[in-house]
Amino acid sequence: MTGRGRPRKAASPDTTCAKCKTKPEEMKQESLPRCPGKLNGTTAEQKPKAQKKTTHTEEKPTLQRTQINKTKNHLTEEQQRTATETTKAPAQGVKAKTCAGRAKTTEQSAERITKTKPTPKDTTKDSPKTTKAKKCGVKAKSPEQLSEELEVKPEAPKAVKAKTCAGKAKSLEKISEETTKMQPGTPEDSKKAGRCKDKASVDSILYTTLEDLKIKRNDRSGAAEVINRITNAIVVHLKEKTQCFKEVEAPLRTGSYYENLKISNPDEFDVMLPIPVDRVNVHPFGEDGAFYSVELKRGNSPLKKFGETGALSAGEMLKEFRDEVKKCVKQYEKWEVTKKKKGCPAVTLITTVQSITISLDVVLSIMVKSSWPPFTKEGIKIDSWLGTKVKQEYKRMPYYLVPKYEGRGTAEIDGVLAKDIWRVSFSHVEKAILKNHGSEKTCCEKGGARCCRKDCLKLLKHLLSLLKEEDSSFDKFCSYHAKTTLLHACCSRTKDIDWSASSLSHCFQLLLKDFVAHLEKGALYNFFIPTQNLLSGLDQKKRNCLARRITQECDMGFPIFK
């Protein structure tokens, strides 16, 4: 070292501060502790220890010494701040404030001090532990000692909540975790986005399909006018031109068109022409409770001619009714009576209106004004859906019997042939339920909330019709199976909010699951007669095949509707 003054000797042979040549550039990296006190745990409340007085003779510092001291003083300010902040850092659960904009854990502070410890050129790099520079009478701690003294418990960094000027500082683990959550490309977010996209796509397909299934107002009014004209003509003919059917009452318009469930075109209509019977004995035919034999009690009923052998013959009565309808229709050249179908209770008429072929099923029926058959006791479970009072009102209505049988007409039970029996019908109650279907009286009314019950049934009927076009083996499955499925579903999901219009896709898929479950189990019970299984006569393979096709369409987003 050059200069007029000579530095004092170091108190220890290990000391190198005074002997080594240290350039100002190198000293900028130094970070020695300042004189006021120890770094190893001095808290904010502790006062620094008094400085030891030096015993050497006071000398005038050289120029180089002055520069070195200034550099050291300057460099140690940051170390003092770091050490002071570090010693103020609490153990667990204590909040510490800094103005540096970023809170550091005690390990980071110790590491920083270790890195900034000066390493003179003439000091071996492998032995930093021997550096014990004495300055102002205070021993400077080695990096290892500082690190040990400043070390806190391993759990401390997790519990420390440091506040900075910019806000809360969080641990690296929390920051990493939050950053991961915020990333838009994570697999979970991608799945959610895919589900949302799929749902939007399915919604769009279903709403578009429903829009296409709507019947145009002009077509509706035109078809209704033609149907009403021919129906009234038949009623007038039966009253005026026949003896046995002269007591026929006003037409009972039932079926999908009058239930507002018709889809695509107004091309199918059902009209029931009821003939009242006051005194009859009704006996079940078979065990399912759906078919009955009817005996007229003593009296002068116009239908007496059809019950001379005991039971009122449905076959003979239907044959004469058909002949009378034919006579009436002959006056209307545009109408034609189709060939009779086996076991069908209706006389089917067809005509063309605005290039659309329209069919009308005129159904003969007898109206029984007495309590419903015992088999219906456990049926129509609408108590929690529409209410007990409404149920009682429906059960006070008369019920109807139509000339229909299943299987061979020559099958005989208790001396009665199958072709002469009657099937019970509650189509008038079905219509009333579907027109007043809400648990709230204002459901689907003006000013009330809309539900999607009918929309779901329309979509199911449409899906079934498309699958029947695709595979003729499904012909035995009909719209009445779909309607019965909906009625059961409404009794299990009773609230209007369960069928919110905005939840169309969800509700429709639930209805499909119900239908598939019925097909797979082979059990779909009559809504009014729970002892009758509507799927009992259908092949199991066909049922399973239809169930698979419906499930496929549901899983693929209903491509059949596109």
BELPE-V736836 format. One record per residue. N is the residue number from 1. RES is the residue in one letter. NEAR is the number of other C-alpha atoms within 8 Angstrom. Layout:
n = {N N}
res = {RES RES}
near = {NEAR NEAR}
//
This chain:
n = {1 2 3 4 5 6 7 8 9 10 11 12 13 14 15 16 17 18 19 20 21 22 23 24 25 26 27 28 29 30 31 32 33 34 35 36 37 38 39 40 41 42 43 44 45 46 47 48 49 50 51 52 53 54 55 56 57 58 59 60 61 62 63 64 65 66 67 68 69 70 71 72 73 74 75 76 77 78 79 80 81 82 83 84 85 86 87 88 89 90 91 92 93 94 95 96 97 98 99 100 101 102 103 104 105 106 107 108 109 110 111 112 113 114 115 116 117 118 119 120 121 122 123 124 125 126 127 128 129 130 131 132 133 134 135 136 137 138 139 140 141 142 143 144 145 146 147 148 149 150 151 152 153 154 155 156 157 158 159 160 161 162 163 164 165 166 167 168 169 170 171 172 173 174 175 176 177 178 179 180 181 182 183 184 185 186 187 188 189 190 191 192 193 194 195 196 197 198 199 200 201 202 203 204 205 206 207 208 209 210 211 212 213 214 215 216 217 218 219 220 221 222 223 224 225 226 227 228 229 230 231 232 233 234 235 236 237 238 239 240 241 242 243 244 245 246 247 248 249 250 251 252 253 254 255 256 257 258 259 260 261 262 263 264 265 266 267 268 269 270 271 272 273 274 275 276 277 278 279 280 281 282 283 284 285 286 287 288 289 290 291 292 293 294 295 296 297 298 299 300 301 302 303 304 305 306 307 308 309 310 311 312 313 314 315 316 317 318 319 320 321 322 323 324 325 326 327 328 329 330 331 332 333 334 335 336 337 338 339 340 341 342 343 344 345 346 347 348 349 350 351 352 353 354 355 356 357 358 359 360 361 362 363 364 365 366 367 368 369 370 371 372 373 374 375 376 377 378 379 380 381 382 383 384 385 386 387 388 389 390 391 392 393 394 395 396 397 398 399 400 401 402 403 404 405 406 407 408 409 410 411 412 413 414 415 416 417 418 419 420 421 422 423 424 425 426 427 428 429 430 431 432 433 434 435 436 437 438 439 440 441 442 443 444 445 446 447 448 449 450 451 452 453 454 455 456 457 458 459 460 461 462 463 464 465 466 467 468 469 470 471 472 473 474 475 476 477 478 479 480 481 482 483 484 485 486 487 488 489 490 491 492 493 494 495 496 497 498 499 500 501 502 503 504 505 506 507 508 509 510 511 512 513 514 515 516 517 518 519 520 521 522 523 524 525 526 527 528 529 530 531 532 533 534 535 536 537 538 539 540 541 542 543 544 545 546 547 548 549 550 551 552 553 554 555 556 557 558 559 560 561 562}
res = {M T G R G R P R K A A S P D T T C A K C K T K P E E M K Q E S L P R C P G K L N G T T A E Q K P K A Q K K T T H T E E K P T L Q R T Q I N K T K N H L T E E Q Q R T A T E T T K A P A Q G V K A K T C A G R A K T T E Q S A E R I T K T K P T P K D T T K D S P K T T K A K K C G V K A K S P E Q L S E E L E V K P E A P K A V K A K T C A G K A K S L E K I S E E T T K M Q P G T P E D S K K A G R C K D K A S V D S I L Y T T L E D L K I K R N D R S G A A E V I N R I T N A I V V H L K E K T Q C F K E V E A P L R T G S Y Y E N L K I S N P D E F D V M L P I P V D R V N V H P F G E D G A F Y S V E L K R G N S P L K K F G E T G A L S A G E M L K E F R D E V K K C V K Q Y E K W E V T K K K K G C P A V T L I T T V Q S I T I S L D V V L S I M V K S S W P P F T K E G I K I D S W L G T K V K Q E Y K R M P Y Y L V P K Y E G R G T A E I D G V L A K D I W R V S F S H V E K A I L K N H G S E K T C C E K G G A R C C R K D C L K L L K H L L S L L K E E D S S F D K F C S Y H A K T T L L H A C C S R T K D I D W S A S S L S H C F Q L L L K D F V A H L E K G A L Y N F F I P T Q N L L S G L D Q K K R N C L A R R I T Q E C D M G F P I F K}
near = {4 3 8 5 8 5 5 5 5 10 6 5 6 8 12 12 7 9 6 9 6 8 6 9 6 8 12 9 10 12 13 11 11 9 8 8 8 8 12 8 8 11 8 7 4 6 4 8 6 5 9 7 5 6 4 4 4 4 5 5 7 9 7 7 8 9 9 10 8 8 11 13 9 8 13 13 9 9 12 10 8 9 10 12 9 11 14 9 10 10 9 9 8 9 10 10 8 11 7 7 8 9 10 6 8 12 10 8 12 13 9 8 12 11 6 9 11 9 7 9 7 5 8 7 6 4 8 10 8 7 10 11 10 11 8 8 9 9 8 10 8 11 12 8 8 14 12 7 9 14 9 8 6 5 7 10 10 6 8 12 11 11 12 14 9 6 6 8 10 8 8 6 6 8 9 8 8 8 8 8 8 6 7 7 6 9 6 6 9 10 8 8 8 8 8 8 8 9 9 8 9 11 10 8 11 11 8 8 10 11 7 7 9 9 11 6 6 6 11 10 8 9 12 8 8 8 10 8 8 9 10 8 9 11 12 8 11 12 12 7 7 10 7 7 12 10 8 12 8 7 10 9 8 14 11 9 11 10 11 6 10 12 10 8 9 13 9 9 14 11 14 12 14 14 12 11 10 6 7 10 8 8 7 10 11 7 5 8 12 10 13 13 14 12 11 13 7 5 5 5 6 8 8 10 6 9 12 8 5 7 12 15 11 13 10 9 9 11 8 8 10 9 8 11 10 9 8 11 13 8 6 7 7 6 10 9 10 8 5 7 5 4 9 8 10 8 12 12 12 12 10 9 9 5 5 7 9 13 11 12 12 12 12 14 12 11 12 12 10 6 7 8 6 5 10 11 7 9 10 9 7 10 8 9 11 11 10 9 6 8 12 8 8 8 9 7 7 11 12 12 12 14 16 12 13 7 6 7 10 7 8 8 9 4 5 10 11 14 13 16 19 14 12 11 8 9 8 8 8 8 12 8 8 9 7 7 8 12 11 6 6 10 13 9 8 5 5 8 8 9 12 12 8 9 9 12 12 12 12 11 10 9 10 11 8 9 9 11 7 6 7 7 7 10 7 6 7 8 8 6 10 12 9 12 12 11 9 9 10 9 11 6 7 10 9 11 6 8 12 11 8 4 9 13 10 7 12 11 9 8 12 11 8 10 10 11 8 10 14 10 6 10 11 12 12 11 10 9 15 12 9 10 11 10 10 7 5 8 6 7 6 10 12 10 8 10 11 8 8 10 10 8 11 9 7 7 9 11 7 7 8 5}
//
